[in-house]
Amino acid sequence: MASYRPVWAEVNLNSLRHNIRRIKKLTNSEIMPIVKADAYGHGAVQIVRTLREEGIQRFGVAFLEEALELRSHFSDSIIMVIGPTLPEYSEILVKEEIIPEIFQVEQAIALSEAAVKLKKNAKIHIKIDTGMGRIGFRETALEDITQISLLPNIYVEGIYTHLATADSPDLSYTQRQLNQLNKLHDRLSASGIDIPIRHAANSPAVMQVSASHYEICRPGLIVYGLNPLEDLAQDIDLLPVLSLKARISHLKTIDPGESVGYGRSFFAERSTKVATLPLGYADGLRRAMSNGGEVLIKGQRVLIIGKVCMDQTMVDVSDIENVAVGDEVTILGKDGDEAITAKELADRADTISYEILCGITKRVPRIYLNN
Ligand SMILES: *Cc1c(COP(=O)(O)O)cnc(C)c1O
């Protein structure tokens, strides 16, 4: 799509390369970066292309459409869906050689039938609920997996779980979850079912729970340069990959007593120079930034005034010298010595940095630096 609006997200692929090299230093296990939600808003195809150049062979996405998009670009990568796929789409999985997550026997039966019909083998990974309480086999895991392992044309390559509290300073619950996975894996081995790959580690577990690394790690957030353990003051030298930028569309000066925006939630107390930015909450600049959030102009912080609109936002630039229409504005990212992090935006919006990244919407073009 052509882009005529001065609003864009910069995705710095050198920062991505830096991050994946840092992550490789944290573990000897294979790394399966998680590129769901269009690679956390960065653009999955370009992110995967770059990570492949860094030697990454296996990628995880949340659902089948995301897997198919990757498959259409990368015929030889291993692609895994780490979320539910309805049994009726088993033939697509088999044909496109996409590894599904299996957490119900019915899914495995449907997949086996599709594989037999297409005269192919289907690789699967079994999901165990060890305490996330979301999806996965529980009490009947041993019998169910035994049954699945006997199905024709099915190869159980992996078994895995998801950790609920790996970002906590208290890792006792995480250890309990891992113990449960270990115990089940041992019991399967003892009954002759050898599953070669185990995995459990999301980003915080890659950073602080080496017992969870097993054969594969599944980092998402740290690949994109955000630290889930910032509150624990653990630093692994990551570089945020994405910045959100725009150019000033309009400038004016308002008098004391005049208001800005919907609902008149801001009144000028002094003569105030107001810059209008051509982006709003439909781009991912959260409405929670109204009257108090900040952006960067010429390396300085300026305050958002009034309510963030759907497509536009106003800021107080009274203290910025020589400001002009067309000047660059950084909503997320670095400008000079100042930086606005996803964490800062998330704290103000009472959410997590993940939601800030995924919340930068499709209508913001992604510009790739250092291709
Ligand atoms: C999203 C997700 C991950 C990655 O989590 P991060 O915290 O971003 O590293 C790993 N595993 C599963 C099952 C997920 O859903």
The ligand as a Gaussian input file, in Angstrom:
#p B3LYP/6-31G(d) Opt

LIG

0 1
 C        4.011000     -15.966000      23.150000
 C        4.601000     -17.240000      23.573000
 C        5.989000     -17.357000      23.793000
 C        6.927000     -16.175000      23.785000
 O        6.751000     -15.432000      24.970000
 P        7.713000     -14.210000      25.339000
 O        7.356000     -13.881000      26.729000
 O        7.387000     -13.117000      24.374000
 O        9.107000     -14.691000      25.176000
 C        6.490000     -18.623000      24.054000
 N        5.675000     -19.695000      24.121000
 C        4.341000     -19.606000      23.930000
 C        3.497000     -20.835000      24.025000
 C        3.755000     -18.384000      23.670000
 O        2.426000     -18.299000      23.523000

